[in-house]
Amino acid sequence: MALRTIRMLGDPVLNKACKEVKEVTPKISTLISDMLETMYEANGVGLAAPQVGILKRVVTIDIGEGDGPLIMINPVILASDGTQTAGEGCLSLPGKAGQVTRPNHVIARAYNEKMEEFEIEATELLARAICHEVDHLDGHMYTEFVEGDIYDVEEEEEE
């Protein structure tokens, strides 16, 4: 595993649509491991492959509720309903956040790291994270959806 450089807002790779993954090759397995390590090191809850410069439809998510990381290859949101509005940030724009309205409930289909298809039903933070990361795969960032201004976020100091 290795830490990868997170691409920042303004990097053209973040505005490009990603290609589907046809099979999990050793390169894709390494990418997933590296993305997890990079996401955890940056204290993020999600990371999409274009954020580390790879235009593949791969995301990692871990909202910290004990279920471990969620790996989604070629994710598609099948249905969504309800709304939630909250402060949202991104590892590609550190120290900033903005109010974004997202669905409160989503059903998504994806493949795991063994290319086994699965569906997931998610609410609240996990639903938000899935929507946020799928947007990255389509070349969009949360900054396009912010209601009002983007504001500075203070890092929580470790005790």
Order of alpha helices (4+ residues) and beta strands (2+ residues): alpha-beta-beta-beta-beta-beta-beta-beta-alpha-beta
